[in-house]
Structure formats: structure tokens, C-alpha cells
Amino acid sequence: KDLIKFRKGNRIIISGTYKEYFPTSDDIYVYERALENEKLIIISNFRNKNIRFRLPKELKFNSSELILSNYPDADQAIGDSILKPYETRVYKLIV
């Protein structure tokens, strides 16, 4: 419900550009939506086990904020981390 509400009220989701990272991975789905000086990066683990996530080297930003997650104890700062089974995080990035 939170994701649907977030999607409907967010211009970056509707009009932003799309870029996928790790397109050949069967474990994670990572993409960004960008509009003006903001980016969202969405990180999803599709496995029923922990998966190591490494931040894409080409992803450049000044600061980040976790704005949505299905785990209450998700890492607040984006970076290399362990994603829990079926975990999804949405970060807002300021460029």
C-alpha cells in the first residue's frame, strides 16, 4: 500500500528517466529514476536468502535518504550491504 501511494504522488516515478544496473543478475533488481537534480534508486532482492549488494561505481550522488523499505531495520544510508530475503529499499539521492 505504501509503495502504491508513493508511486501515485511522485513526479520522478511518472516522468523520470530509467536506468537499470546489473541487468544480468538473477538475484537483485536495481534501477534508478532521475528527474532534475534528484534520483531514486530502487534495490530489490528476489531470493529467499541474504544477498550482498555492492553500490554501482558509476552511481554519483551527494547525499542519500532511505524513504521506503519492507524491513524496519534497513540500512538508512545507501552503500555496500547485505539485503535480506525479498528485501526492497528505495533511496532518494541528491546529486
Secondary structure, DSSP 8 states (H G I E B T S, - for coil): -HHHHHHHT-HHHHHSEEEEESTT-SSEEEEEEEETTEEEEEEEE-SSS-EEE---TT---SEEEEEEESSTT--SS-SSEEE-TT-EEEEEEE-
